[in-house]
Amino acid sequence: MDSITRKAYKKLLHKAGRAIEDFSLIRNGDNILVAVSGGKDSMTMLRVLSDLKKKAPSLFL
């Protein structure tokens, strides 16, 4: 991943985490099912959710 892509990904990760918190999209005890078609958008969302779980496990209790 080049530096521009890395910077854009970090921004996306931050915005996704912020949206989850601000709008209470994920609550304690929620189960999350991610449908992945293999396209760029669904693969990116899967990676974002996975990375957020590692970086901010409190969002995924």
N, C-alpha and C positions, 0 to 999 in steps of 0.2 A: 504494500500500500504506500503510495507516495505521500508526501507531506500535505498536499492540498486535499487529497482524499481522506487522509487521517484526520485533518482538521474538520472537514465537513462531517465525518462520521462522529467525532466527539460532540459536535454541535447537535447533530440529530439525536444522539444518545441523551444529551442534556435535556433537549426539548421533550423527548418522549418521557423521560423520568419526571419532568416537571408537570406534564399533562396528566400523568398517572396520579400524582399527588394532588394537584389542583382540583381535578374533577372526580377524585376518589374512584378511579376506574378499576382498581384492584383493591379488594378489602381482605382482611384476615379470613382465612378459610375458603377463599375462592379457589376454584379449580380453573386452570386456563388451558384451553385447547386451541392450538394454532394450526390452521389448515395451510399447507404449503404446496403450491402448485409447481414450484421449481423456478418460477420467474424471479427476476431481480427484486421486485418489491416484496414478495412474500419471504424470500430468503433473507432480505435485509431486516424485515420485521422480526423474524425468528432469531436472528443474531442479536438484534437490539434487545429483545426481551431476555435472551440468555445472558448477555453481558450485564444488563441491569440487575438481574438476579444475583450475579457474582459481586457487583460493585455496591449494590444497595439491597441486601437481603431483607431489610426491614420493610421494603415495599411488597415483598412476597412471602409474608408470614402465613 
